[in-house]
Amino acid sequence: MARKKLYVWFCALFASISGLTFGYDVGVINGVKDMIGFRQTFNLSYTDDNSTSCEVDLESSSTLGLIVSVLSIGAIPGVLSGGVLMDVTGRRTAIIVAAVVYTVGGTLQTGAVYLWMLYLGRFITGFGVGIIVTTIPVYLAELSPKKLRGGFVTIMGVNVMGGILLGFLVNLGTVNVTFGWRISLSVTVPIGLILSIGMLFLPESPRWLLKKRRNTRAEEVLTRVYGAENTKTVQQVLLEIQSSIPAKNSFVNVLREFLEWNVFYRVLVGMALQVMNRFSGQIVILYYSVTIFCSIGLPYYSSVILGVMNIIGTGLSVYTIDKLGRKPLLLLGTLGMFGSITLAGTLLLVFEVEDGGSQAVGYVVMVALCVFVFTYATAVGPVSWAMNSEIHSLTVRGFAVSLSTLSFWVSNLVAAQLTPILLASPLQTHGTFYVLAGVNLAGFLFVLLTLPETKVTLRIWICMDAVYVIRLSTGREP
């Protein structure tokens, strides 16, 4: 029994290393874009009195926004191809291919001497990340035992936040080095290599194996997951999976099911969840915290504190997501984020911190932002990914998850591109925070009015069909 649990946890933890690919980029580009050496290399505005610069004119803000967001541009075709790739080649093979692509992009970023090289490297990196974030939640959900499914999918979120913190820490160590920004970007290479090599030793998804009629291999994988002594459980899971796989899964069948309102509504819900995820403001804070803290007179290491709160909150969500349920966490999360970001914006406005006001108030703002990030990490972030791996039927799951992930990256692109422009505009930081507060209030209403709880339906995923039929016809929870 202990060996079985160890094997399952090893598979989940190692596959979740993929979360570092996106998380590390968020953390590292946050600081790299403000390093003097980086701005000198690419002819961006900077000040000469420190190792970092928060000066942002309108022209540089547009360039910085593109540098940050071009990874999201690359992720979009990665997401679109990820669903097809994981359905054709298998979940594991898709992850390996994506990790190799990610490594190539990281290498090009590190050696960039012109903006076009940096853009190309980040585009390729984003392409790999797009495939990874599409495939990993499905892989983890299909491999893990039903009682641990929500927690295992959430582990990827822990690694995303761990990657963000790692990026902050690496930048803290390289900020005073002449070519420190290259050192920071180079860490993407070993992350990609470890993931691509390590995945060779992990099993394929048993659901995908059964779809391809590799029944013997699927049974072997499930035996490793549930233990050789649980033959009855293994056979029961095999039957459940086989009963949920249609006899003929042609494109016409997929399209016909996709266009059914019960199914299409779930796709819209999944996409809306990811839009809410990105526009809630967490990515704004974590992409631009160095710039924001610099503008209100706080030290460079303040971003590291945000990273710590981020990973603590995500670690807590591994426990709470299956104990409290998805919907209650989303409601609490959006309310908490609304309150904390409103407080931060009000403090900046009333005490004129951005115009040289009290630095002590700046630290209170940092505390409010820590609450904001912690709340996101505990609720909105992990739940939006977990629900997207649960609400879709097997026939359209790959395509549906790809669309949801696509909405994630398009929203990420828009948020990353607009943020430096908003910060440099008359809105300044406090106005930007008020915009985010409005988004979170809208997110609370969306969750309250449209989402069912999915925790109770984890035993057999096709029960989600019944859940949404009942909800759409009666407006009530089943």
N, C-alpha and C positions, 0 to 999 in steps of 0.2 A: 504493500500500500504506500509506504513512504517513498519507495523508488518510483512508483507510478506518478505520485504528486511531483516529485523532483523533476521527472522528465517533462511533464506538462508545463511546469513553471519555467523550466529552462527554455523550452520552445517559445513560450510567450514572451519571456524577458528578452531573449536574443532577437526575435523578430521585431520586437518593439524598439530595438536600437535604431530602426529606421526613422523613428521620431526625431532623432538627433539631426537628421539631414535638413529638415525644415527649421527646427528650433535653433540650431546653431547659426543658420543664416540670419534669422531674425536678430539674435543677440549680437552677432559679430558685425553686421552691417550697420547696426545702431551706432556703434562707436567708431567703426572704420571711416564712415562718411564724414566724421567731424575731426579726424586726425589731420594735423597740418601737412604731414608728408603725403597723404592721400590727396588732399586738395591742391597741393602744389603740383603733383604729378599730372592731374587732370584739369589744371587751370581753373579752379573754382575759388570763390571768394573766401578769404580767411584773415584772421588777425595774427600779428606776429608776437604777441606777448604771452603765449602759452603753447602747450603741446597739442591742445585741441581748440577748435573754433566753433562757436555757435552762431557766428554771423551768417545771415542768410538774406541775400538780396533776391529780387524777384526772378532774375535770370538763373542764378545758382539754385534757387529753390525748385525750379522746374527740372533742372538737370539732376539734382539730388533725388527728386521724386522719381525720375525715370530710372536712375541707378538702382534705387530700392525696388521699384515695381517691375522692372524688366524680368526679374525672376518669376513673378506671377504671370507675365506674358508667356514665358516659356512653359509654365505649368499648365496652361490652358490646353495646348495640343497634347501634352503629356496625359492629362486627365481624359481627353477625348479618346486617345488610343489605349489608355490603361484598361478600360473596361473590356475592350475587344481582346487585348493582349492576354489578360488574365483568364478570359474564357476560352481562348484558343490554346495557349501554351501551358496554362496552369498558373495558380497563384504564386507558387514558389519561383518558377522560372521568370515570371514577370518582375518580381522583386529583384532578382539577380541582374537582369538586363538593366533595370532602372538604376541600380547601385553603380554599375559600370559607367553608365551615362553621367551620373552625378559626379563620379570621380574625374572624368574627362573635363567636365565643366569647371570643377574646382581647380584643376591644374591650370586651365586657361585664365581664370580669374587671377590666380596668384601671380602669373607672369605678365599680366597686362601692362602695356606701356602707353596705349592709346585708349580713348574712350570706347571705340568700336570693339576692341578686344575685350574690355571689361563687360560691355553689353552682351557680346556673343557668349562669353564664359558664363555669365549669369543666366542667359537664356537657356543654354544647354543644361546647366545645373537645375534650373526650374523645370525643364522637361522631365528630368529624372525624378525630381521631387513629386511632380504631378502624378506620375505612374505609381510611385510609392504610396502616397496618401490615399490613392484610389484603391489600391490592392490590399494593403496591410489590415485595415479594419475588417474587411471581408475574410481574409486569411485567418486572423485571430478568432473571429466569431465562429467560423466554420470548423476550426480545429479544437477549440476549447470545450470542456464539459459545460452543460447547460447551467449548472449552478454557479460557475465562475465566469460565464460569458461576458456579462457587463463589466466586471472588474478587469478582465483580460484586455478588452477593447480599450478600457480607460488607461491601462498601463502605457499604451502608445502616447497618450497625452502627457503622462509623467515624463516620458523621455523627450517629448517636444519641449516641455518646460525645462527639463534638465539641459537640453541643448542650448536654450536661451541663456540660462545661467552660465553654462560653459563659455558661450560667446562673450558674455560680460566679463568673466574672469580672465579669459585670454587677452581681451583688449586692455584690461587693467594692468596686465603684465607687459604689454607691448606698446602702450601709448607713448612712452618716452623714448622709444627706439626709432631711429631714423626711418627704417623700412618696416616698422612694426605692423603696418597694415597688411603687408605681404605675408608676414608670419601668421597673423590672425586668419587670413583667408586660406592659407595652406593647410590648416587643420581639417578642412573638408576632405582632403585626399585620403588620409588614413581612415576616416569615418566610412567613406564609400568602399574602400578595400576590405575593411573588416566585415561589413554587411554582405558584400558580394561573395566573399569566400565562406563566411559562416553559414549562409543560407544553403550552401551545397549539402550541409549535413542535417538539415531539417526536413521533416516529411512534407509531402504535398497535402493539400486539403482533401479530407475524405469525401466531402460533398462533390468536389470537382472530379475526383477519381470515379465516383459512382455515376456521374453524368456521362463520363467517357467509357463506362461499362468496365472499368478495371476493379471489379468487385473484390477480388482476392487482396489486392494491395490496399484497398480502402478498409477492409476488415483488419488487416495487419496494423494499419495506423490507429484505428479505433481501439484495438487491443492494447497498444502501447499507451493510449490516452486514458482508458478506463481500467486497465489492468487485466492480466490474463485470467485472474480469478473471477472476473465479472463477465463471464461469457454471455449470460442472459441479458445484461445491460447492453453489451456490444450488439447483440442480435436485434434488440429492441430499437436501438438508435439506427442501425442499418435499415430496418424496415420503415422507420419514420422518414428517413432521408429519401429512400426509394419511392415511398408513396407520394412525396412532394415533388418528384421529378416527372414532368410530363413525358408521355411516350414519344412524342415527336416535338422537338424544340426548334422548329424552323423559324426563319425571320418573320414569316407571315403570322405564325402563332404568337411570337413575341410581340409583334406590332399590334395584333388584335387584342391581346391581353393588356398591353400598355395603354390602349385607347379606351379601355373600360374605365368609367368614371371612378369607381372604387380604387383602381390601381393608379390612375393618373393623378387623382387627388393626393395620394400618398407621395408621389413624385414631387408635386408642388410643395407639399409640407416639408419634405426633406430639403428641397432647394431653399425654401424660405428660412428654415432653421440655420442654414449655413450663411445666408445673407445677414441674418440677425447676429450670428457668431462674429462675422468680420466687422460689421458696422457698429457693434456694441462699444468699440473703442479700445479693446485690449491691444490690438495690433498697432493702433495709433500710439499708445503709450510705449509699447515695447520697441517699436521701430524708431521712435523719436524722443525717448526719455532723456538721452544725453543732451539733445538740443533744448528740450523743455527745461530740464534742471539747470542747464547753463544759463538760460535766459532769466531765471529767477535767483541766480547766485548760489546754487547748491553745488557741492563738489562732484567730481566725476564718478566716485564710487557709489553715489546715491543709486545709480541704476542697478548695481549689484544687489542692493537691498530689495529692490523690486523683483529681481530674479529669484532671490531666496523665498520671498513670499509666494511667488508664482509656483515654485516646485512643491512647497509645503501644501498649498491648497490643492494641487493636482494629486499629490499623494493621498490626501484625506479623501478625495473623491473616489478612489478605488474602493474604499469601505462604504461610503455613504450612497453611492449610486445604486447599489443593490439593496441597501437597507431602507432608504427613504423613498426611493422611486425616482423616475426621471422627471415627471411633471412638477412635483413639489420642489425639486432642486432648481429647475428652470425658473419657477415663479420667485423663489427666494433670491436666486442669483440676479435676475433682472432688476428686482426692487433694490437689492443691495448696491448694484452698480449705478443705478439711477441716483440714489441718495449720496453716495460717496463722490461721484463726479460732479454733481450739482454743488456739493459743499466745496470742492476744490476750486471750481470756477468762481463761486461767490467770494471766497477768500482772496483770490487773485484780483478780482474786480474791486472789492470794497477797500482792501488795504494797498492797492496799486503796487503789488509786488513786482510786476513786470516793468514798472517805471522807476525802479530803485527803492521800493518800499521796504518794510521790515523783512529782514532775512529770517527772523524767527517764525514769521507766518509762513515763509517758504517751506520750513520743515514741517509745519502742520499740513500744508498742501501735500508734501511727500507722504505723510501718514495716511491721508485720505486716498492717495493714489495706491498705496500699499493695500488698503482695504478693497479698493476697486479691483486690483489685479488678483488678490486672494479670492474674492468672490467669483470672478470669472473662472479662475482655475478650479474652483471647487464645484462649479455648477455648469455654467453656460458652455464652456469649452468642451469638457468630456461628454456631457449629455448629448450635445448636438451630433457628435460623431457616433456615440453608442446607438442612438435612436435611428440613425441612417443605416446602420448595419442590421437593424431589427425589423423595420416596418415594411420592407418590400418582399414580395413573393419570390421564390427561387427562379422562376422563369425570366423575370426582368431585373433581377437583383444587380447583375453586373452593369447593365445599362443605366438603371436608376441611380445607383451609387455614383456612377460616372457623372451624371447630370448634377447631382447634389454637390459633388466635389468641384465640378466646373463652376457652379454658382459661388462656391467658396473662393475660388481663385480669381474670378472676375471681380467679386466684391473686394478681395484683398488688393487687387490691382488698382481699383478706383480709390480705395481708402489710402493706400500708400502714395499714390500720385497726388491726391488732393491735400493731404495733411500739411506738407511744407508750404504749400500755397496759402492755406488757411492761416497757418502760424505767422506767415509774413504779411498777411492782409490786416486791415483795421480790426478784424475780429480778434486777433492775437490769440493767446492761449486760452484765456477765460471764455471767449466766445466759442472757440472750438469745443471746449468742454461742455458748454450748454447745448450745442448741437448733438453731442454724444448722449447727453442726458435725455433729450427728446427721443432718440433712437431706442434707448433702453426702456423708456415708458411705453413706446409702441410695441416693443418686444414682449413686455409683460402682458399686454392685452392680447397679442397674438397667441401666446402660450395658453392663456386662460380660456380663450374662446375656441381654439381650433385643435389642440393636441389632446389625445387620449394618453392614458398611462400604458406603457409597454412592458413593464416589469413582470406583470402577471402572465404574459403570453410567451415567455421565453421557452417554455417546454416544447411547444411545436410552433414554429414560426408561421406556418400557414394559417394559424388562428388569427393573424392580423387581418386576413380577408374578412372574417366575421366581425372583428372589432370595428373596422371601418364601415362595413355595410350597416351595422347597427347604429353607429354614430351618425352617418350621413342620412339615414332614414328617420331617426328619432331625435337626433341632437343630444343624446345622452350617452354616458359611459356604460359599456356592457358590464 
